Amino acid sequence: MWKYKNLGLVIVITVIGYNVYDYFKVKKSIRKDGIEECSKKIRVTNPEIDKKIADKYCECAFDNLGENYKNSNVGAEKILENEKSIMQDCLNKAKQ
């Protein structure tokens, strides 16, 4: 009986561990896709900006603004209005 309890515990721990791993893998993938989409949009509207700079800018913007607005219905123009200084800092850091 003790052997089966240990086996059951190992299975439960394995399943939970896999689910946690999968969660972070999917979260990282979604973030990467978001950064790529943001970078593409930045380069379309500003063709003089290099891909590397656009990627750094979008990564900085996601890091600084993503948590504030992830479940929000606030439009892009309102976000820009509220967070212009943060986004300008991100652009300056990306260009360095």
Backbone as JSON, one array per atom type, in Angstrom:
{
  "sequence": "MWKYKNLGLVIVITVIGYNVYDYFKVKKSIRKDGIEECSKKIRVTNPEIDKKIADKYCECAFDNLGENYKNSNVGAEKILENEKSIMQDCLNKAKQ",
  "N": [[0.82, -1.19, 0.0], [1.92, 1.25, 0.79], [3.78, 1.62, -1.18], [2.17, 2.19, -3.39], [1.07, 4.64, -2.62], [3.33, 6.26, -2.65], [3.97, 6.09, -5.36], [1.69, 7.28, -6.47], [2.0, 9.88, -5.43], [4.36, 10.66, -6.73], [3.43, 10.7, -9.36], [1.48, 12.75, -9.22], [3.1, 14.96, -8.51], [4.73, 15.06, -10.78], [2.85, 15.67, -12.81], [1.89, 18.18, -11.94], [4.31, 19.62, -12.01], [4.87, 19.53, -14.78], [2.7, 21.01, -15.76], [3.2, 23.55, -14.66], [5.64, 24.14, -15.92], [4.75, 24.16, -18.61], [2.99, 26.32, -18.52], [4.72, 28.55, -18.12], [6.22, 28.33, -20.42], [4.34, 28.79, -22.46], [3.57, 31.38, -21.73], [5.96, 32.77, -22.19], [6.17, 32.42, -24.94], [3.92, 33.82, -25.86], [4.62, 36.4, -25.07], [6.91, 36.79, -26.63], [5.77, 36.68, -29.21], [4.13, 38.94, -29.05], [6.04, 40.97, -28.79], [7.35, 40.74, -31.25], [5.25, 41.42, -33.02], [4.71, 44.05, -32.2], [7.2, 45.22, -32.79], [7.23, 44.95, -35.57], [5.09, 46.64, -36.28], [6.09, 49.09, -35.39], [8.28, 49.41, -37.1], [6.99, 49.59, -39.56], [5.57, 51.98, -39.38], [7.68, 53.69, -38.86], [10.08, 53.68, -40.86], [12.79, 54.25, -40.72], [13.8, 53.24, -38.4], [15.74, 50.68, -37.03], [15.45, 47.05, -36.92], [16.53, 45.83, -34.63], [16.59, 47.92, -32.76], [13.86, 48.51, -32.63], [12.92, 46.1, -31.56], [14.14, 46.14, -29.01], [12.94, 48.43, -27.97], [10.21, 47.68, -27.91], [10.33, 45.52, -26.16], [11.11, 46.81, -23.79], [8.88, 48.51, -23.47], [6.86, 46.58, -23.1], [7.76, 45.45, -20.7], [7.57, 47.62, -18.92], [4.99, 48.68, -19.24], [3.22, 46.62, -19.67], [2.16, 45.12, -17.44], [0.54, 47.01, -16.22], [-1.59, 47.41, -17.97], [-2.57, 44.96, -18.88], [-5.05, 43.58, -18.47], [-6.86, 45.45, -19.21], [-9.27, 47.68, -20.66], [-8.49, 49.97, -21.79], [-7.85, 52.21, -24.38], [-5.35, 52.43, -27.02], [-4.53, 55.08, -27.57], [-5.1, 56.41, -25.18], [-3.37, 55.08, -23.45], [-0.93, 55.87, -24.56], [-1.09, 58.61, -24.07], [-1.07, 58.61, -21.25], [1.37, 57.44, -20.61], [3.6, 58.59, -21.91], [6.19, 59.57, -21.16], [7.5, 57.3, -20.1], [7.58, 55.67, -22.37], [9.14, 57.23, -24.04], [11.55, 57.18, -22.65], [12.1, 54.46, -22.98], [12.52, 54.37, -25.75], [14.8, 55.99, -25.95], [16.64, 54.43, -24.48], [16.72, 52.17, -26.13], [17.91, 53.14, -28.43], [20.47, 53.56, -27.65]],
  "CA": [[0.0, 0.0, 0.0], [2.83, 2.39, 0.91], [4.41, 1.75, -2.49], [1.21, 2.84, -4.27], [0.95, 6.04, -2.22], [4.51, 6.95, -3.16], [3.82, 6.16, -6.81], [0.67, 8.3, -6.71], [2.6, 11.17, -5.13], [5.29, 10.95, -7.82], [2.63, 11.06, -10.54], [0.89, 14.07, -8.98], [4.18, 15.96, -8.59], [5.13, 15.14, -12.19], [1.8, 16.37, -13.56], [1.92, 19.59, -11.53], [5.55, 20.19, -12.54], [4.72, 19.72, -16.21], [1.76, 22.11, -15.99], [3.9, 24.79, -14.35], [6.6, 24.33, -17.02], [4.0, 24.51, -19.8], [2.46, 27.67, -18.31], [5.77, 29.54, -18.37], [6.61, 28.21, -21.83], [3.3, 29.48, -23.24], [3.65, 32.8, -21.4], [7.13, 33.3, -22.89], [5.84, 32.42, -26.36], [2.98, 34.93, -26.09], [5.4, 37.64, -24.93], [7.77, 36.89, -27.82], [4.89, 37.03, -30.34], [3.71, 40.33, -28.86], [7.18, 41.85, -29.09], [7.56, 40.71, -32.7], [4.17, 42.19, -33.65], [4.96, 45.45, -31.86], [8.38, 45.62, -33.56], [6.82, 45.05, -36.98], [4.27, 47.84, -36.42], [6.98, 50.25, -35.22], [9.09, 49.55, -38.32], [6.13, 50.0, -40.67], [5.28, 53.4, -39.23], [8.95, 54.43, -38.81], [11.02, 52.82, -41.6], [14.19, 54.58, -40.41], [14.2, 52.52, -37.18], [16.27, 49.33, -37.25], [14.72, 45.98, -36.25], [17.11, 45.61, -33.29], [16.12, 49.02, -31.91], [12.41, 48.33, -32.44], [12.75, 44.98, -30.63], [14.49, 46.61, -27.65], [11.9, 49.38, -27.55], [8.98, 46.95, -27.6], [10.59, 44.75, -24.95], [11.07, 47.77, -22.68], [7.5, 48.94, -23.3], [6.13, 45.47, -22.49], [8.19, 45.31, -19.31], [7.13, 48.75, -18.1], [3.56, 48.99, -19.37], [2.41, 45.42, -19.83], [1.43, 44.75, -16.22], [-0.47, 48.02, -15.91], [-2.71, 47.42, -18.9], [-2.8, 43.64, -19.47], [-6.47, 43.23, -18.41], [-7.56, 46.72, -19.29], [-9.94, 48.02, -21.91], [-8.03, 51.31, -22.14], [-7.38, 52.26, -25.75], [-3.94, 52.73, -27.24], [-4.29, 56.52, -27.47], [-5.11, 56.77, -23.76], [-2.12, 54.57, -22.89], [0.13, 56.77, -25.03], [-1.23, 59.87, -23.34], [-0.71, 58.41, -19.85], [2.71, 56.88, -20.4], [4.55, 59.12, -22.9], [7.55, 59.69, -20.64], [8.07, 55.95, -20.02], [7.85, 55.2, -23.72], [10.26, 58.01, -24.56], [12.73, 56.6, -22.02], [12.37, 53.17, -23.63], [13.09, 54.65, -27.06], [16.16, 56.47, -25.74], [17.47, 53.29, -24.11], [16.87, 51.28, -27.28], [18.82, 53.76, -29.39], [21.85, 53.6, -27.12]],
  "C": [[0.87, 1.26, 0.0], [3.47, 2.68, -0.44], [3.47, 2.5, -3.45], [1.0, 4.31, -3.92], [2.12, 6.84, -2.75], [4.43, 7.12, -4.67], [2.79, 7.24, -7.18], [1.21, 9.7, -6.48], [3.56, 11.59, -6.23], [4.52, 11.38, -9.07], [2.03, 12.44, -10.39], [1.94, 15.17, -9.1], [4.63, 16.14, -10.03], [4.12, 15.93, -13.01], [1.8, 17.86, -13.21], [3.17, 20.28, -12.08], [5.45, 20.46, -14.03], [3.8, 20.89, -16.51], [2.4, 23.47, -15.7], [4.89, 25.13, -15.46], [5.87, 24.81, -18.27], [3.43, 25.92, -19.7], [3.51, 28.72, -18.65], [6.25, 29.49, -19.82], [5.62, 28.97, -22.71], [3.37, 30.99, -22.98], [4.82, 33.46, -22.14], [6.86, 33.4, -24.38], [4.91, 33.58, -26.7], [3.71, 36.26, -26.03], [6.26, 37.86, -26.17], [6.95, 37.29, -29.04], [4.45, 38.48, -30.25], [4.82, 41.31, -29.2], [7.44, 41.89, -30.59], [6.5, 41.53, -33.44], [4.36, 43.69, -33.42], [6.12, 46.0, -32.71], [8.02, 45.84, -35.03], [6.01, 46.33, -37.2], [5.12, 49.11, -36.3], [7.77, 50.49, -36.5], [8.27, 49.96, -39.52], [5.86, 51.5, -40.58], [6.53, 54.27, -39.21], [10.03, 53.62, -39.53], [12.49, 53.1, -41.3], [14.7, 53.84, -39.17], [14.59, 51.09, -37.53], [15.47, 48.3, -36.46], [15.22, 45.77, -34.82], [16.61, 46.68, -32.31], [14.63, 48.87, -31.63], [12.14, 47.18, -31.46], [13.04, 45.4, -29.19], [13.43, 47.56, -27.11], [10.64, 48.64, -27.11], [9.15, 46.11, -26.34], [10.52, 45.64, -23.71], [9.64, 48.21, -22.42], [6.66, 47.83, -22.67], [6.48, 45.32, -21.02], [7.59, 46.4, -18.42], [5.63, 49.0, -18.13], [2.67, 47.76, -19.36], [1.59, 45.06, -18.61], [0.33, 45.74, -15.89], [-1.74, 47.87, -16.73], [-3.09, 46.05, -19.45], [-4.28, 43.22, -19.46], [-7.36, 44.46, -18.54], [-8.23, 46.9, -20.65], [-9.55, 49.43, -22.37], [-7.46, 51.27, -23.56], [-5.93, 52.69, -25.86], [-3.64, 54.22, -27.09], [-4.25, 56.98, -26.02], [-3.84, 56.29, -23.08], [-0.97, 55.49, -23.29], [0.1, 58.09, -24.27], [-0.73, 59.74, -21.9], [0.77, 58.09, -19.66], [3.76, 57.39, -21.39], [5.98, 59.16, -22.38], [8.23, 58.33, -20.54], [8.45, 55.45, -21.4], [9.0, 55.97, -24.35], [11.57, 57.5, -23.95], [13.11, 55.27, -22.67], [13.02, 53.39, -25.0], [14.53, 55.15, -26.93], [17.11, 55.34, -25.36], [17.72, 52.37, -25.28], [17.86, 51.83, -28.29], [20.27, 53.77, -28.92], [22.62, 52.37, -27.5]]
}
